[in-house]
Amino acid sequence: MTAIEVKAAFSVTPADFTHIKHFIEQNPGRVRQGTLIYGGKRPLPFGEHQGTPLWALPLGMFAGG
């Protein structure tokens, strides 16, 4: 499963992954990726949380922008 959160922001910080990290902790071994969709321009890796990769992905990747 992938944990997905959408932010109406053009930049992302590690603190923006708080809810995704909590979800990963509540579902041990089930979450394969944590994805934060944001208004920026490029995909950004944010390391791992409990072995789960965290990524910030631009909305344009999904909305054709």
N, C-alpha and C positions, 0 to 999 in steps of 0.2 A: 504494500500500500504506500502511497505517497501522501505526505501531509502538505497541504497547500494553503497559503494565506496570501491575501491581496492587500497591498498598501497603496494609498494614494499619495505617493512620495516619489521624488526624482532621485533620491539617494537613500542608501541603506547602511545601517550600522549593525554590529553584532547584537546589540540590545533589541533589535527588531525581530529577532528569532526567539524571543522568550516564550511565546505561546506554542510555537512548533516544538521547541525543546521540551516543554511540559508534556505535550502530546506524545512525544517519543518516549519519555519516561513512563507514561501511563500505559504504553503499549509495547513493552519490551520485546524485541525481536521481530516485530510485525512491520515496522516502518522502514522502507528501503531508501527513501529520500525525503528530505525536507526542502520544500520549494517556496520561496517568497516571490511573488510576482509584484513588480514595481514599475514606476513610470520612467525609469532610466533607459539607457541606450545599449548596454552590454551585459552579457551574463557575467556574474561575479561568484567565485567560489568562496564559501565561508567556513571551510574546514569540515569537521565532523562533530557530532554529538552522540556519544555512546555508540560509536561505529557507524552512524548514519550520516551520509554526506549532506551538507547544507548548501543550497544554491539560491542566489537572487537572480531571477530571470526577468528581462524586460517584457512588458505587456505586448509590445510590438511583435514579439515572436509568436504570439497566439492570435493577435488581432490583425495581422497583416500590415502593421504600421512600421 
